[in-house]
């Protein structure tokens, strides 16, 4: 009776016509193909249930290493039929990638048992690899779906912020773009930069709790109103913290820390230097730059160069100087972003 997976053939690599091997394998029900050493490429080109290497008249180890070097045969069972000094050959064969070895003179029944066991082992390994591949694919699908839900959640929160301030959407887009530029300038990976940019769109979510009389006030804020505005960092953190989503956790961190200053004179916790999370330091530069160049009811937007000079002048006091340098290294990208998404105040 043929075993499951008999659609894959057994390949025999031999310098002669190994009739004893071929006849012994018939009982297994597999097609058996014999190849000369010059035909090894034919074995490399297709999957096999088992490859048998007849060492008589062959330099077997290099041939087996060559087979193992092809991804198609990384896990194909290799059985060496040895002649001569078996112990030495066994060690060399195993080092070359053999799965097992059988010695001459051949016992047909032993060859059948060894071959069958190796084929079954190979089938089990292939099934295990297939199951692992399917599991990885399924996990990737689950992660992608979870990621999409995170993005949808953040998008909905952005809409909530926009209801309070119709300038919010463009501001958040520009801050996200500047954050990517800074993160890439710092050498962060594309995924890390994208996560910080997406999370940065939540940096001011706490402002939905600020009364309109304060949030939309056209003139300067008094001390009490300034304190009310400052509370948006803590409230934003409270809204976003505690989620199992790493992206929302990052957004909570940014919401809390993007008004901290490098010199420790920021708020809400007066953190200084590297005690401020890296994402918060990145968004601090992006947020202030966009606030400076943005036009509002109570002010004109600054020219890009003037805002850039402000960052340079305050590097090491307000801003992480490394983040400012990273921002400047991507200045052309920033200019392009600002041209594509200009800030123009829209009266209500």
Order of alpha helices (4+ residues) and beta strands (2+ residues): beta-alpha-beta-alpha-beta-alpha-beta-alpha-beta-alpha-alpha-alpha-alpha-alpha-alpha-alpha-alpha-alpha-alpha
